[in-house]
Amino acid sequence: MKKRSHCAAKEWLKAHGINFDQDFHALPSSKVSLIVDEAKATGYRKSKSAPGSRARMYFQYLSRKKGCR
């Protein structure tokens, strides 16, 4: 099975109401679950020394990603 691209994941998350200009900690748990699912779908792995959860690190990664809409 082919992995989804990070840009496609960001667009899908935006379509489901996730605002990347907002603080991660302000998101409801239902939105955090969507982020975790997309991180898994894209094969994202945070570093072992990352200072947060996979969901938070992936949210921050997508927030910094400029090549996507």
MODELLER restraints for C-alpha pairs under 7 A, 6 or more apart:
rsr = mdl.restraints
at = mdl.atoms
rsr.add(forms.Gaussian(group=physical.xy_distance, feature=features.Distance(at['CA:3:A'], at['CA:41:A']), mean=6.09, stdev=0.5))
rsr.add(forms.Gaussian(group=physical.xy_distance, feature=features.Distance(at['CA:3:A'], at['CA:42:A']), mean=5.18, stdev=0.5))
rsr.add(forms.Gaussian(group=physical.xy_distance, feature=features.Distance(at['CA:3:A'], at['CA:43:A']), mean=6.86, stdev=0.5))
rsr.add(forms.Gaussian(group=physical.xy_distance, feature=features.Distance(at['CA:4:A'], at['CA:41:A']), mean=6.10, stdev=0.5))
rsr.add(forms.Gaussian(group=physical.xy_distance, feature=features.Distance(at['CA:4:A'], at['CA:42:A']), mean=4.92, stdev=0.5))
rsr.add(forms.Gaussian(group=physical.xy_distance, feature=features.Distance(at['CA:5:A'], at['CA:42:A']), mean=6.03, stdev=0.5))
rsr.add(forms.Gaussian(group=physical.xy_distance, feature=features.Distance(at['CA:6:A'], at['CA:42:A']), mean=6.38, stdev=0.5))
rsr.add(forms.Gaussian(group=physical.xy_distance, feature=features.Distance(at['CA:7:A'], at['CA:68:A']), mean=5.22, stdev=0.5))
rsr.add(forms.Gaussian(group=physical.xy_distance, feature=features.Distance(at['CA:9:A'], at['CA:38:A']), mean=6.12, stdev=0.5))
rsr.add(forms.Gaussian(group=physical.xy_distance, feature=features.Distance(at['CA:10:A'], at['CA:62:A']), mean=6.44, stdev=0.5))
rsr.add(forms.Gaussian(group=physical.xy_distance, feature=features.Distance(at['CA:18:A'], at['CA:31:A']), mean=6.91, stdev=0.5))
rsr.add(forms.Gaussian(group=physical.xy_distance, feature=features.Distance(at['CA:20:A'], at['CA:63:A']), mean=5.47, stdev=0.5))
rsr.add(forms.Gaussian(group=physical.xy_distance, feature=features.Distance(at['CA:24:A'], at['CA:56:A']), mean=6.65, stdev=0.5))
rsr.add(forms.Gaussian(group=physical.xy_distance, feature=features.Distance(at['CA:32:A'], at['CA:55:A']), mean=6.46, stdev=0.5))
rsr.add(forms.Gaussian(group=physical.xy_distance, feature=features.Distance(at['CA:35:A'], at['CA:55:A']), mean=5.79, stdev=0.5))
rsr.add(forms.Gaussian(group=physical.xy_distance, feature=features.Distance(at['CA:36:A'], at['CA:54:A']), mean=6.97, stdev=0.5))
rsr.add(forms.Gaussian(group=physical.xy_distance, feature=features.Distance(at['CA:36:A'], at['CA:55:A']), mean=5.14, stdev=0.5))
rsr.add(forms.Gaussian(group=physical.xy_distance, feature=features.Distance(at['CA:39:A'], at['CA:58:A']), mean=6.48, stdev=0.5))
rsr.add(forms.Gaussian(group=physical.xy_distance, feature=features.Distance(at['CA:46:A'], at['CA:54:A']), mean=5.98, stdev=0.5))
rsr.add(forms.Gaussian(group=physical.xy_distance, feature=features.Distance(at['CA:46:A'], at['CA:57:A']), mean=6.69, stdev=0.5))
